Structures are given as structure tokens and as C-alpha cells.
Amino acid sequence: MISQKVTIKNPTGLHLGPAGTLCKDAMLFRSQITFRFQNTTANAKSVLSVLGACVKSGDEIELICNGEDEQEAMDFLVKEINSGLGE
């Protein structure tokens, strides 16, 4: 298991568009991918779970990857989050 803190940069936070992009990207990997925000743990492969975390622009999340391709998943998802998840 590996984890890394990352700040959400896109101006609208994790609303439906970026949440969908995050989920689509997370589903490319076999590892379990979650993130912690405040007192919530969200499944990054579930749009409803990501939306339920209510992450806004500028918020810091802790991305957690656990599985056989965890490092590749972490590297890819951190790059995608830092690039704004398509926004």
C-alpha cells in the first residue's frame, strides 16, 4: 500500500465531470484506489463515492493505492489530478 497527498487544482473541485474522469482513470488499474478527505474515505472507482466526499478546489486529499499495480496507478492519477482532470 502506498499513499500520497495531492491538492485538487481544477477550479470547480470534484464535481461530476472531474469525478467521472477520476473514476474512469482509476478503473484502468487493478489496485484498490481510495482517497481520504477530512473524515471521509472515498472509493476512487465510484462516481457517487467521489461526489459524496464534497472535495472543492484547493482541498488536499490523500490518495491511497493498494495492489499489484499500485505505483503505476499512483503516478498516473497524481499526474491527472495535477493537470486538472480534463478541465
C-alpha positions in Angstrom: 0.0 0.0 0.0 1.2 3.5 -0.9 -0.3 6.9 -0.3 0.4 10.5 -1.4 -1.2 13.8 -0.6 -2.3 15.8 -3.6 -4.1 19.1 -3.9 -7.2 19.4 -6.2 -6.3 22.2 -8.7 -9.3 22.4 -11.0 -11.5 25.4 -10.3 -14.7 23.5 -9.6 -13.3 20.7 -7.4 -14.5 17.2 -7.9 -17.9 17.8 -9.4 -19.5 15.4 -11.9 -17.1 15.9 -14.8 -13.8 15.6 -13.0 -15.2 12.9 -10.7 -16.1 10.9 -13.8 -12.6 11.4 -15.2 -11.0 10.3 -11.9 -13.2 7.2 -11.8 -12.5 6.3 -15.4 -8.8 6.7 -14.8 -8.8 4.7 -11.6 -10.7 1.8 -13.3 -7.7 1.4 -15.6 -5.8 -0.3 -12.8 -6.3 -3.5 -10.8 -5.3 -1.9 -7.5 -7.8 -0.8 -4.9 -7.8 3.0 -5.1 -9.3 5.2 -2.4 -8.7 8.7 -1.0 -9.2 10.3 2.4 -10.6 13.8 2.8 -11.4 15.1 6.2 -13.3 12.3 7.9 -14.3 10.5 4.7 -12.8 7.7 2.8 -14.0 7.5 -0.8 -13.7 4.8 -3.4 -12.0 6.4 -6.4 -13.7 3.9 -8.7 -17.2 5.1 -7.7 -18.5 8.4 -9.0 -21.1 8.5 -6.2 -18.4 7.9 -3.6 -16.2 10.6 -5.1 -19.0 13.1 -5.3 -20.1 12.3 -1.7 -16.7 13.4 -0.4 -17.5 17.1 -1.5 -14.0 18.0 -2.4 -13.5 21.6 -3.5 -10.8 23.4 -5.4 -7.7 23.8 -3.2 -8.6 20.9 -0.9 -5.9 18.3 -0.2 -6.7 14.6 -0.4 -4.6 11.6 0.5 -4.7 9.2 -2.4 -4.2 5.5 -1.4 -3.4 2.7 -3.9 -3.1 -0.9 -2.8 -2.4 -3.8 -5.2 -0.2 -5.2 -7.8 0.0 -2.0 -10.0 -0.2 0.5 -7.1 2.9 2.5 -8.1 1.7 2.9 -11.8 -1.7 3.9 -10.6 -0.4 6.4 -8.1 1.9 8.0 -10.7 -0.8 8.2 -13.3 -3.5 9.5 -11.0 -1.3 12.2 -9.4 -0.3 13.4 -12.8 -4.0 13.5 -13.9 -5.1 15.4 -10.7 -2.3 17.9 -11.1 -3.3 18.5 -14.7 -6.9 19.4 -13.6 -8.7 16.2 -14.6 -9.6 17.5 -18.0 -10.8 20.9 -17.0 
